[in-house]
Amino acid sequence: MAEARSAVAGLQVREIVRERSSCENIFRVWLRTAVRKYHRVRNSISNGMWPTSVHNICILCVLVFLFMLSDIEVAESIKELFWDTGDKLHVPHELPATVRAIIVACFISVVLSVVFMKLRQIILRSLLSYRGWMYEPTKPGQKYLTMLWCIAVRVVSGYQPSLYSCQRSLPRLPVPPLHDTIVRLLDSLRAVCTPEEMKVLEMQAQKFESTLGPTLQRLLYLRSWISSNYVSEWWEKYIYLSNRMPLAINSNYYCFDQSYAHPSHIQSSRTAVIIHNCLVFKRLIDREELQPLVLRGTVPICMSQYERLFSTTRVPGVDIDEICHYSSTESKHVMLQHKGFFYKVDVYDAANQILFPTTLEHQIEWIMEDAKKHTASEAEASLAALTTLDRVTWAKIRQKHFADGINRESLSAIEKATFFVSMNDLEPRGLTERGKLLLHGDGRSIWFDKSLNVQVFKDCTSGMNCEHSMADAPAMAHMWESTVTREVLEKLYDESGRCMPPGKKFKQYAILRPQRLVWDISPELEKDIAEALAKARKANDDMDLFVRDHDSWGKGVIKKCKVSPDAFVQMALQLAYYKENKKFVQTYEASMTRLYLNGRTETVRSCTIEATEFVRRTNKWWRVLGPFSILELRSRTLPSPSTMSTDVAQQTIPTSPPAWCPGVPRERDPVIFSGTDEQDVEDWLSSYEQRLTSWLRQTIEEQVCEALSSTYQPPPVSAPLTYADVGRRPAHVPSNVD
């Protein structure tokens, strides 16, 4: 331990003020603590009172005071009621009337404000429970009822909310009826189960609904009353913390920075700016100055996940893991890994200011020079590989080798860090290799237990790896987008790529030199580390990832076809999987539930009966029209989703390509295919495949882009393909025809 502490000393950098006397330091520490507690209490009161505020109480107090001293005869009875309230409060009559009026006015204004506050919170919670706006387009096209609802929400809501102000007004996650839950479950299974399997499932569902189901439903209702969110707690405990699989690849996720543009070519400068920007975002969270997210400028969403973005670690356990979140007083440093060494870098100076990027840059350069003077052992450089093990094995190793001594102290420094930063000498070639390194690293460059891992490569590209149990990707993406955006919007680098120096008025107070962690690695621990690294690299090699930059067209083209981009991607996934495996499987899509208090995600089953029918029919047309013309076919011939109730008997299948299809001679008017043999359909497809092949290869993308940008309408077809043709089987087509 003495060797670890010997690295602590003052670092000489530009514009650093010397430490003051010990008495003055004690006073400054006490003052900072008092100010921090004051802001914490103030934010708690403000959040508890929202959508009202202290200003409303003050204004109401003044109005009541003036009313009590006024000579309005019409409201004499109300004035007498106010003065009688003073008598019931035993306000001494010896006091002047003005003083008595002030006391009574303060009491009445507080009581009325509390009543109005609770009333507004209840009304706002009821208004926010309305979900009809989600199924309506934005202006124009909204119903008058929805527009009135928007106005009511804005009137009842307060102004200038802080980060957690809207939490008390968010509705709780409702419990769906038991019958609806069972029906939706069966519908989600119908697309992937055989008729025989569905009969068994339906019998089991009926038995469950009449026996055990109602009892469990009542218990679920009871839990929803006593819990802020009856799903999120179970989701975090049983889906994440109870999972014994390794975090690497299986749970943690990653995010890029800019794909190609990099604001600096100096690794230390880029790392310093990223650390600084992350700390600025953390300060906004700590002070609750970050504006809460609001959908369509009206509907707030839950912001509780932001509390654990930083200074959070997932501690492994034999049976279940534990999430440890540290306060700002405990977590005042970041952990930086470079050339196999771990460095504890204090990111606040003696005045509790965030270190300026130039100061951080000097700290990092000192680390780079220090790492060159030493050589880390293979075991020490591979310590992070232990976090790639399954949770049971890692928990046992942690209890055995990191329970006391210098290993415990060094591990505690990592777990209490604000976040983990890795500066390595890897230079990823292309997006795919960078994605793999951000997802799993080289087996020892990511501390997977930390909520946030930032990697900065030698070529100054960067990204983050995040632990999933603390928060979902949208919250982390918000932080990361703010971090990389500040690099562009603010001038943080000079022309040479170095960090911009601070202004003349800025003074950076004394800081400590980075502390290199020291470990006591026994032969047994060294063996465990080597085995962990070997398993990690084997898993990394077995993981297949391909990242492609698709810039030909994006969501704008999809929206022109009046299709949801999310639905388009989901159907593309179903089609791709079916073309590869010739079958359908249950599909998981995460849907955000942050419209409710403490909401996280819920499962959406995108593999439905309609989706499977769409995929089968699209797969038939694919060989003839190609992917882009399928998209054009949807926009040209299918009505909007509101017409999905079209009579099935009127659905037809054209026997020739649409007349607007370029490059195809129209030999005859379309007729209705009435055959019942699947071979007839195959023969028809083959007859047109030869004529379209050359055109598909040469002009498909050009023609489709031109067609999408044009405004002409295709000529009417006697037998148009309806939307229901894609979603379900026509009545006159037998079941053996796919």
C-alpha positions in Angstrom: 0.0 0.0 0.0 2.9 2.3 0.7 4.1 1.9 -2.8 0.6 2.8 -4.2 0.4 5.9 -2.1 3.9 7.0 -3.0 2.8 8.1 -6.4 0.6 10.9 -5.0 2.2 14.3 -5.3 1.5 17.7 -6.8 1.7 18.1 -10.5 3.0 21.4 -12.0 0.9 22.6 -14.8 0.0 26.0 -16.2 -2.2 28.3 -14.1 -2.4 26.1 -11.0 -2.9 27.9 -7.8 -1.0 26.6 -4.7 -2.9 25.0 -1.9 -4.0 27.3 0.9 -3.6 26.8 4.6 -5.1 23.8 6.3 -7.7 25.9 8.2 -8.8 27.5 5.0 -9.0 24.2 3.3 -11.2 22.9 6.2 -13.5 25.9 5.8 -13.8 25.5 2.1 -14.6 21.8 2.4 -17.3 22.6 4.9 -18.7 25.4 2.7 -18.8 23.1 -0.3 -20.6 20.4 1.7 -23.1 23.0 3.0 -23.7 24.3 -0.5 -24.2 20.8 -1.9 -26.7 20.0 0.8 -28.6 23.2 0.1 -28.9 22.5 -3.6 -30.0 18.9 -2.8 -32.7 20.1 -0.4 -33.8 22.9 -2.8 -34.1 20.4 -5.7 -36.0 18.0 -3.5 -38.5 20.7 -2.5 -38.8 21.9 -6.1 -39.4 18.4 -7.5 -41.9 17.6 -4.8 -43.9 20.8 -5.5 -43.9 20.6 -9.3 -46.0 21.6 -11.3 -46.3 24.4 -8.7 -43.3 26.3 -7.4 -42.2 28.5 -4.5 -42.9 31.5 -6.6 -46.6 30.5 -6.7 -46.7 30.3 -2.9 -45.1 33.7 -2.6 -47.5 35.3 -5.0 -50.5 33.7 -3.3 -49.2 34.8 0.1 -49.0 38.4 -1.1 -52.5 38.3 -2.6 -54.0 36.8 0.6 -52.2 39.5 2.7 -53.5 42.3 0.6 -57.0 40.8 0.5 -57.1 40.6 4.3 -56.1 44.3 4.7 -58.4 45.5 1.9 -61.8 47.2 2.3 -63.7 45.0 -0.1 -67.2 44.7 1.3 -68.4 42.0 -1.1 -66.0 39.4 0.2 -66.4 40.4 3.9 -67.4 36.9 4.9 -64.2 35.4 3.4 -62.1 38.0 5.2 -63.7 37.1 8.5 -63.0 33.4 7.7 -59.3 34.3 7.2 -59.2 36.2 10.5 -60.9 33.4 12.3 -58.2 31.1 11.0 -55.7 33.3 12.9 -57.7 32.9 16.1 -57.7 29.1 15.6 -53.9 29.3 15.2 -53.7 31.1 18.5 -52.0 34.1 16.9 -51.7 36.7 19.7 -54.1 39.6 19.4 -51.5 41.9 20.9 -49.6 41.8 17.7 -50.2 44.5 15.1 -52.8 43.7 12.5 -50.2 43.7 9.8 -48.1 41.1 11.5 -51.1 38.9 12.2 -52.2 39.2 8.6 -48.7 38.1 7.4 -48.8 35.0 9.6 -52.3 34.0 8.5 -51.5 34.7 4.9 -48.4 32.5 5.0 -50.4 29.7 6.6 -53.3 29.9 4.2 -51.1 30.2 1.1 -49.1 27.1 2.1 -52.3 25.1 2.7 -53.9 26.2 -0.6 -50.7 25.6 -2.5 -50.4 22.1 -1.2 -54.0 21.4 -2.1 -53.6 22.9 -5.6 -50.3 21.1 -6.1 -51.8 17.7 -5.3 -54.8 18.5 -7.5 -52.6 19.5 -10.4 -50.5 16.4 -10.0 -53.5 14.1 -10.0 -55.0 15.9 -13.0 -51.7 15.8 -14.9 -51.2 12.1 -14.1 -54.7 11.4 -15.4 -54.1 13.4 -18.6 -50.8 11.7 -19.2 -52.5 8.3 -19.0 -54.2 9.0 -22.3 -52.5 7.2 -25.2 -54.7 8.1 -28.1 -52.2 10.6 -29.5 -49.8 7.8 -30.3 -52.1 6.5 -33.0 -52.7 9.8 -34.7 -50.5 11.8 -37.0 -48.9 15.1 -36.1 -50.5 18.3 -37.3 -52.4 18.4 -39.6 -54.6 15.5 -39.1 -55.0 15.4 -35.3 -58.5 15.1 -33.9 -59.9 18.0 -32.0 -60.1 15.9 -28.8 -56.3 15.3 -29.0 -55.6 18.9 -29.6 -57.7 19.9 -26.5 -55.8 17.2 -24.6 -52.5 18.8 -25.6 -53.7 22.2 -24.5 -54.9 20.8 -21.1 -51.6 19.1 -20.5 -49.6 22.3 -21.2 -51.9 24.4 -19.0 -51.7 22.0 -16.0 -48.0 21.4 -16.4 -45.5 23.7 -14.7 -42.7 25.6 -16.4 -38.9 25.1 -16.4 -38.9 21.6 -14.9 -35.7 20.2 -13.6 -34.4 16.7 -14.4 -36.7 14.9 -12.0 -39.5 17.3 -11.7 -42.0 15.3 -13.8 -41.5 12.1 -12.0 -44.4 12.6 -9.5 -46.8 13.4 -12.3 -46.0 10.3 -14.4 -48.7 7.6 -14.4 -47.8 4.1 -13.1 -47.6 1.2 -15.5 -51.1 -0.3 -15.7 -51.8 -4.0 -15.4 -53.5 -5.4 -18.5 -56.5 -7.6 -18.1 -55.7 -11.3 -17.8 -57.8 -12.3 -20.9 -56.1 -9.7 -23.1 -52.7 -10.9 -22.0 -53.5 -14.5 -22.9 -55.0 -13.6 -26.2 -51.9 -11.6 -27.1 -49.6 -14.4 -26.0 -51.4 -16.9 -28.3 -51.4 -14.4 -31.2 -47.6 -14.0 -30.8 -47.1 -17.8 -30.9 -49.5 -18.5 -33.7 -47.0 -17.5 -36.4 -44.3 -19.9 -35.2 -46.3 -22.9 -34.0 -48.1 -25.6 -35.9 -51.9 -26.1 -35.6 -51.4 -29.1 -33.4 -49.1 -27.1 -31.0 -51.6 -24.2 -31.0 -54.4 -26.5 -29.9 -52.4 -27.7 -26.9 -51.4 -24.1 -26.1 -55.1 -22.9 -26.3 -56.2 -25.7 -23.9 -53.4 -24.8 -21.5 -54.4 -21.1 -21.7 -58.1 -21.9 -21.0 -57.1 -24.0 -18.0 -54.7 -21.3 -16.7 -57.4 -18.5 -17.1 -59.9 -20.5 -15.1 -57.6 -21.8 -12.3 -54.3 -20.1 -11.3 -54.5 -17.0 -13.5 -57.0 -14.9 -11.5 -55.0 -15.5 -8.3 -51.8 -14.3 -9.9 -53.6 -11.4 -11.5 -54.8 -10.2 -8.1 -51.3 -10.5 -6.7 -50.0 -8.5 -9.7 -52.6 -5.8 -9.0 -51.5 -5.7 -5.4 -47.9 -5.3 -6.4 -48.7 -2.5 -8.8 -50.2 -0.6 -5.9 -47.2 -0.8 -3.6 -44.5 -0.6 -6.2 -43.6 2.4 -8.4 -43.2 0.0 -11.4 -44.2 -3.7 -11.0 -42.2 -4.7 -14.1 -38.9 -2.8 -13.9 -37.8 -4.2 -10.5 -38.3 -7.8 -11.7 -36.8 -7.0 -15.1 -33.6 -5.7 -13.5 -33.4 -8.4 -10.9 -34.2 -11.5 -13.0 -33.3 -10.5 -16.6 -30.1 -8.8 -15.8 -28.7 -9.3 -12.3 -29.7 -13.0 -12.0 -28.2 -13.8 -15.4 -25.0 -15.9 -14.9 -23.7 -15.5 -18.5 -20.7 -13.3 -19.2 -21.4 -9.6 -19.8 -19.2 -9.4 -22.8 -21.1 -9.9 -26.1 -24.1 -11.3 -24.3 -25.3 -8.2 -22.4 -23.1 -5.1 -22.8 -23.7 -2.9 -25.9 -21.5 -0.4 -27.7 -21.8 2.9 -29.6 -19.6 4.6 -32.2 -18.5 8.2 -32.2 -18.4 9.9 -35.6 -18.0 7.3 -38.4 -15.3 9.1 -40.3 -14.6 12.7 -39.1 -12.3 13.0 -36.1 -11.7 16.5 -34.5 -8.2 15.7 -33.4 -5.3 13.4 -34.5 -3.6 13.5 -31.0 -4.8 10.7 -28.8 -4.1 12.4 -25.5 -6.0 15.5 -26.6 -9.0 13.6 -27.8 -9.1 11.6 -24.6 -9.0 14.7 -22.5 -11.8 16.4 -24.3 -14.0 13.3 -24.1 -13.4 13.0 -20.4 -14.2 16.6 -19.9 -17.4 16.5 -21.9 -18.6 13.5 -20.0 -18.0 15.2 -16.7 -19.9 18.3 -17.9 -22.9 16.1 -18.6 -22.5 14.4 -15.2 -22.5 17.8 -13.5 -25.8 18.6 -15.2 -27.2 15.4 -13.8 -25.9 16.0 -10.3 -27.3 19.5 -10.2 -30.5 18.4 -11.9 -30.0 21.1 -14.5 -30.5 18.7 -17.5 -33.8 19.4 -19.2 -36.2 16.4 -19.1 -37.1 14.9 -22.5 -40.6 15.7 -23.7 -42.3 14.0 -26.6 -43.9 16.3 -29.2 -43.3 19.2 -26.8 -46.0 17.9 -24.5 -45.6 14.5 -22.9 -42.7 14.0 -20.5 -40.9 10.7 -20.1 -39.2 9.1 -17.1 -35.6 10.3 -16.4 -34.8 8.0 -13.5 -32.2 6.1 -15.5 -29.9 9.1 -15.7 -29.0 8.8 -12.0 -26.9 5.7 -12.5 -25.2 6.6 -15.8 -21.9 7.4 -14.0 -20.2 6.2 -10.8 -21.9 2.8 -11.0 -20.6 -0.7 -11.0 -22.2 -4.1 -11.3 -20.6 -6.2 -8.5 -20.6 -10.0 -9.3 -22.3 -12.4 -6.9 -22.5 -16.2 -6.8 -26.4 -16.2 -7.0 -27.2 -12.7 -8.1 -25.2 -9.5 -8.9 -25.5 -6.2 -7.1 -25.6 -2.7 -8.5 -23.4 -0.2 -6.5 -23.9 3.5 -7.2 -21.5 5.9 -5.5 -22.2 9.5 -4.7 -20.2 12.5 -6.1 -18.3 12.8 -2.8 -16.9 9.2 -3.2 -16.5 9.2 -7.0 -14.2 12.0 -8.0 -11.9 10.3 -10.3 -11.8 8.3 -13.6 -9.8 5.1 -14.2 -7.5 5.2 -17.2 -5.9 2.1 -18.6 -2.8 2.5 -20.8 -0.2 -0.1 -21.8 -1.5 -2.6 -19.2 -1.4 -0.2 -16.3 -4.4 1.3 -14.4 -4.2 4.9 -13.4 -6.5 6.7 -10.9 -6.9 10.2 -12.4 -8.6 12.9 -10.2 -10.9 15.0 -12.3 -11.7 17.7 -9.8 -9.2 20.3 -8.4 -9.0 21.6 -4.9 -11.9 24.1 -5.6 -14.1 21.2 -6.8 -13.9 22.4 -10.4 -13.8 20.0 -13.3 -10.3 19.8 -14.7 -10.0 21.8 -17.9 -9.2 19.8 -21.1 -5.6 21.2 -21.2 -5.0 20.1 -17.6 -6.4 16.7 -18.4 -4.2 16.6 -21.4 -1.1 17.2 -19.3 -2.2 14.5 -16.9 -2.7 12.0 -19.7 0.7 12.9 -21.2 2.3 12.3 -17.8 0.6 8.8 -17.8 1.9 8.0 -21.3 5.4 8.9 -20.2 5.2 7.0 -17.0 3.9 3.9 -18.8 6.9 3.9 -21.1 9.2 3.7 -18.1 7.7 0.5 -16.8 6.6 -2.8 -18.2 3.4 -4.4 -17.0 3.3 -8.2 -16.5 1.0 -10.2 -18.7 -1.2 -11.0 -15.8 -1.4 -7.3 -14.7 -2.2 -6.1 -18.2 -4.9 -8.7 -18.5 -6.7 -8.1 -15.3 -9.8 -6.8 -17.1 -10.2 -10.2 -18.7 -11.7 -11.4 -15.4 -14.8 -9.3 -16.0 -15.4 -11.4 -19.2 -16.0 -14.6 -17.2 -19.3 -15.9 -16.3 -20.7 -14.2 -13.2 -20.3 -17.2 -10.8 -16.6 -17.7 -11.7 -15.8 -14.0 -11.5 -17.6 -13.7 -8.1 -15.6 -16.6 -6.6 -12.3 -15.2 -7.9 -13.2 -11.8 -6.5 -14.0 -13.1 -3.1 -10.8 -15.2 -3.0 -8.2 -12.8 -4.4 -9.7 -9.3 -4.0 -11.3 -9.4 -0.6 -8.5 -7.7 1.3 -5.1 -6.1 1.1 -3.8 -4.0 -1.8 -6.0 -5.9 -4.4 -9.1 -4.8 -2.5 -8.0 -1.2 -2.4 -7.1 -1.1 -6.1 -10.3 -2.9 -7.1 -12.3 -0.4 -5.0 -10.6 2.5 -6.9 -11.8 1.0 -10.2 -15.4 0.3 -9.0 -15.7 3.8 -7.5 -14.5 5.6 -10.6 -16.8 7.8 -12.5 -16.2 5.8 -15.6 -13.4 3.7 -17.2 -11.2 4.9 -20.0 -9.0 2.7 -22.2 -6.2 4.3 -24.3 -4.8 1.4 -26.4 -2.5 1.1 -29.3 -5.0 -0.6 -31.5 -5.9 0.9 -34.9 -9.2 -0.6 -36.2 -9.4 -0.9 -40.0 -12.9 0.0 -41.0 -16.2 0.1 -39.2 -16.5 -3.6 -38.7 -13.2 -4.0 -36.8 -14.0 -0.9 -34.7 -17.4 -2.3 -33.8 -15.9 -5.6 -32.7 -13.3 -3.8 -30.5 -15.9 -1.6 -29.0 -18.2 -4.6 -28.3 -15.6 -7.0 -26.7 -12.2 -5.3 -27.0 -9.1 -7.4 -27.3 -10.2 -9.4 -24.2 -8.5 -7.2 -21.7 -9.2 -3.6 -22.7 -12.7 -3.2 -21.2 -13.9 -3.4 -17.6 -17.3 -4.8 -18.3 -18.7 -4.3 -14.8 -18.5 -0.5 -15.1 -21.6 1.3 -16.3 -19.5 3.3 -18.9 -16.3 2.3 -20.7 -14.8 4.8 -23.1 -12.2 3.5 -25.6 -9.9 5.8 -27.5 -7.8 4.1 -30.2 -4.4 5.1 -31.5 -6.0 6.7 -34.6 -8.1 8.9 -32.3 -11.4 7.1 -33.2 -13.4 6.3 -30.1 -16.6 4.8 -28.8 -18.2 3.5 -25.6 -19.2 0.1 -24.1 -22.0 0.2 -21.6 -23.3 -2.2 -19.0 -27.0 -2.9 -19.6 -28.5 -3.4 -16.2 -28.1 0.2 -15.0 -29.8 2.0 -17.9 -31.0 1.3 -21.4 -29.3 2.5 -24.6 -31.4 5.7 -25.2 -30.2 7.3 -21.9 -26.5 6.5 -22.6 -26.9 7.6 -26.3 -28.2 10.9 -25.0 -25.1 11.4 -23.0 -22.8 10.2 -25.7 -24.4 12.4 -28.4 -24.0 15.4 -26.1 -20.3 14.5 -25.6 -19.4 14.2 -29.3 -21.6 17.1 -30.3 -19.8 19.5 -28.0 -16.6 18.6 -29.8 -18.1 20.0 -33.0 -20.2 23.0 -31.6 -17.5 24.3 -29.3 -13.9 25.2 -30.2 -12.1 22.7 -28.0 -9.1 22.1 -30.2 -6.6 24.5 -31.8 -5.3 24.2 -35.3 -2.7 21.6 -34.4 -5.3 19.3 -32.7 -4.2 20.2 -29.2 -6.7 21.2 -26.5 -7.6 24.9 -26.4 -6.1 26.7 -23.4 -8.6 28.2 -20.9 -9.4 31.9 -20.8 -7.3 34.4 -18.8 -9.9 34.6 -16.0 -10.0 30.8 -15.4 -7.8 29.5 -12.6 -7.2 25.8 -12.1 -6.5 25.0 -8.5 -4.1 22.4 -7.2 -4.5 18.8 -8.3 -2.9 15.4 -7.6 -0.7 13.5 -9.9 -2.3 10.3 -11.4 -1.9 7.3 -9.2 -0.8 4.0 -10.7 -2.5 1.0 -9.1 -0.5 -1.8 -7.7 -1.6 -5.4 -7.6 -0.6 -8.5 -5.6 -0.9 -11.3 -8.2 -0.4 -14.8 -6.9 0.4 -17.8 -9.2 -3.1 -19.0 -8.7 -4.6 -15.6 -9.7 -2.2 -15.4 -12.6 -3.5 -18.8 -13.9 -7.2 -17.6 -13.5 -6.4 -14.4 -15.5 -4.7 -16.4 -18.3 -7.7 -18.8 -18.5 -10.1 -15.8 -18.6 -8.2 -14.1 -21.4 -8.1 -17.3 -23.4 -11.9 -17.8 -23.0 -12.5 -14.2 -23.9 -10.4 -14.3 -27.1 -12.1 -17.6 -28.1 -15.5 -16.0 -27.7 -14.4 -12.9 -29.6 -13.2 -14.9 -32.5 -16.5 -16.9 -32.5 -18.5 -13.7 -32.6 -19.5 -12.6 -36.2 -20.2 -8.9 -36.7 -20.3 -6.9 -39.9 -20.9 -3.1 -39.9 -21.8 -1.6 -43.3 -22.3 2.1 -44.1 -25.6 2.3 -46.0 -25.8 5.8 -47.5 -27.8 5.2 -50.7 -31.1 6.1 -49.1 -32.6 6.3 -45.6 -35.7 6.8 -43.6 -36.8 9.7 -45.9 -37.4 7.3 -48.8 -39.2 4.8 -46.6 -41.5 7.6 -45.3 -42.3 8.6 -48.9 -43.7 5.2 -49.3 -46.0 5.9 -46.3 -44.3 3.1 -44.3 -43.0 3.3 -40.8 -39.1 3.0 -40.8 -39.3 0.7 -37.8 -41.8 -1.5 -39.5 -39.7 -1.5 -42.6 -36.6 -2.7 -40.8 -38.6 -5.3 -38.8 -40.1 -6.8 -42.0 -36.6 -6.7 -43.6 -35.2 -8.7 -40.7 -38.1 -11.2 -41.0 -37.5 -11.5 -44.8 -33.8 -11.9 -44.5 -34.1 -14.6 -41.8 -36.7 -16.5 -43.8 -34.6 -16.4 -47.0 -31.7 -17.8 -45.0 -33.4 -20.4 -42.8 -36.8 -21.0 -44.5 -38.6 -20.7 -41.2 -39.9 -18.2 -38.7 -39.0 -17.8 -35.0 -40.1 -15.6 -32.1 -38.5 -12.2 -32.5 -37.7 -9.7 -29.8 -37.9 -6.0 -30.3 -37.5 -3.6 -27.4 -40.1 -0.9 -26.9 -39.6 2.0 -24.5 -42.0 2.3 -21.6 -40.6 5.5 -20.2 -44.0 7.2 -20.5 -44.6 5.5 -17.2 -42.8 6.0 -13.9 -39.5 4.1 -13.7 -40.3 2.5 -17.0 -37.6 0.8 -19.1 -38.5 -1.5 -21.9 -41.1 -4.1 -23.0 -41.1 -6.8 -25.6 -42.7 -6.4 -29.0 -43.3 -9.6 -31.0 -42.8 -8.5 -34.6 -43.2 -12.0 -36.0 -47.0 -12.0 -36.5 -49.3 -13.8 -38.8 -49.5 -10.8 -41.1 -45.7 -10.5 -41.1 -45.2 -14.1 -42.1 -47.7 -13.9 -44.9 -46.0 -10.7 -46.1 -42.6 -12.4 -46.1 -43.9 -15.4 -48.0 -45.5 -13.4 -50.7 -42.6 -10.9 -50.9 -40.2 -13.8 -51.3 -42.1 -14.9 -54.3 -42.0 -11.5 -55.9 -38.4 -10.8 -54.9 -36.9 -12.9 -57.8 -39.0 -10.9 -60.3 -39.1 -7.3 -59.1 -36.1 -7.0 -56.9 -35.9 -5.3 -53.4 -36.3 -1.7 -54.6 -39.3 -2.5 -56.8 -40.9 -4.3 -54.0 -40.7 -1.1 -52.1 -42.2 0.7 -55.1 -44.9 -1.9 -55.4 -45.9 -1.1 -51.8 -46.1 2.6 -52.4 -47.9 2.4 -55.8 -50.5 -0.3 -55.3 -51.2 -0.8 -51.7 -53.7 1.5 -49.8 -52.9 3.0 -46.5 -53.1 0.9 -43.3 -56.5 2.4 -42.6 -58.0 0.3 -45.5 -56.9 -3.0 -44.0 -60.5 -3.9 -43.4 -61.1 -4.4 -47.2 -63.2 -7.4 -48.0 -61.1 -10.5 -48.4 -63.3 -11.7 -51.3 -62.2 -8.7 -53.3 -58.5 -9.5 -53.0 -56.8 -10.6 -56.2 -53.3 -11.5 -57.4 -52.2 -10.0 -60.7 -50.7 -12.4 -63.2 -48.4 -9.8 -64.8 -46.2 -7.0 -63.5 -47.9 -3.6 -63.0 -48.3 -1.5 -66.1 -46.0 1.2 -64.6 -43.1 -1.2 -64.2 -40.4 0.3 -66.6 -38.7 -1.8 -69.2 -41.5 -4.4 -69.4 -43.7 -4.5 -72.5 -47.3 -4.8 -71.6 -48.6 -7.6 -73.9 -52.1 -7.8 -72.5 -54.3 -6.4 -69.8 -53.9 -8.0 -66.4 -56.1 -10.9 -65.6 -56.9 -12.7 -62.4 -54.9 -15.8 -61.7 -57.5 -18.4 -60.5 -55.4 -21.5 -60.4 -55.1 -23.6 -57.3 -51.7 -25.2 -58.0 -48.6 -23.7 -56.6 -46.7 -24.8 -59.6 -48.8 -22.4 -61.7 -47.5 -19.6 -59.6 -43.9 -20.7 -60.0 -44.3 -21.0 -63.8 -45.7 -17.5 -64.0 -42.9 -16.1 -61.9 -40.3 -17.9 -64.1 -41.8 -16.6 -67.3 -41.2 -13.0 -66.3 -37.9 -13.5 -64.5 -35.9 -13.9 -67.7 -37.3 -10.7 -69.2 -36.6 -8.6 -66.1 -33.2 -9.9 -65.1 -31.1 -7.5 -67.3 -33.3 -4.5 -66.4 -33.1 -5.3 -62.7 -29.3 -5.3 -62.8 -28.8 -2.1 -64.7 -31.6 0.4 -63.9 -33.5 -0.7 -60.8 -32.0 1.8 -58.4 -32.2 4.7 -60.8 -35.7 4.0 -61.9 -37.0 3.5 -58.3 -35.4 6.7 -57.0 -36.9 8.6 -60.0 -40.3 7.1 -59.4 -40.2 7.9 -55.7 -39.3 11.5 -56.3 -42.0 12.0 -59.0 -45.6 12.8 -58.4 -47.3 10.8 -61.2 -49.8 8.1 -60.3 -49.7 4.7 -62.0 -52.5 3.8 -64.4 -55.3 1.9 -62.8 -55.1 -1.9 -63.0 -58.2 -4.0 -63.3 -57.0 -6.3 -60.5 -55.0 -4.2 -58.0 -53.0 -5.8 -55.3 -54.5 -4.8 -52.0 -52.9 -4.2 -48.6 -54.5 -7.4 -47.3 -52.8 -9.5 -50.0 -49.6 -8.8 -48.1 -51.0 -9.3 -44.7 -53.2 -12.4 -45.0 -54.2 -15.1 -47.5 -57.1 -14.4 -49.9 -60.2 -16.5 -49.5 -60.0 -18.0 -53.0 -56.4 -19.1 -52.6 -56.1 -22.5 -51.0 -53.8 -23.0 -48.0 -51.3 -25.1 -49.9 -50.4 -22.1 -52.1 -47.7 -19.9 -50.4 
